[in-house]
């Protein structure tokens, strides 16, 4: 009986949360004085977003290459930070091994794998940026070449 009461209470709380999660989306909010916007905005948080910004674009006007490159750079940076933490952890393990060969070997392996991870993260960063630059550079060059071919030839025939 107690489990049923808990299930019913959980279901009621979930239903209430679901209803109230849609309420802000249904009503506009009047922006307070001193906000960047005057009048109403969909949410209170958007009162300090300039009215002329492109809110519908999740990329804020960036190209696909810039978005992909930013995402990959963040991921690789996080991996680099994790590997540095592993190297530090291995150093602490090595200092606290107190001459125990098994603990010292485990600590050395942690440091070694951390260094290998750091090298892999740096190489991944370099390779990803190089490949993205080359792919999008050649794509832009192809578009430019196609445009010049079409505009230079007025007879309708494509000449190379």
Secondary structure, 3 states (H helix, E strand, C coil): CHHHHHHHHHHHHHHHHHHHHHHHHHCCEECCCCCCCCCEECCCHHHHCCCCCCCCCCCCCCCHHHHHHHHHHHHHHHHHHHHHHHHHHHHHHHHCCCCCHHHHHHHHHHHHHHHHHHHHHHHHHHHHHHHHHHHHHHHHHHHHHHHHHHHHCCCCCCCC
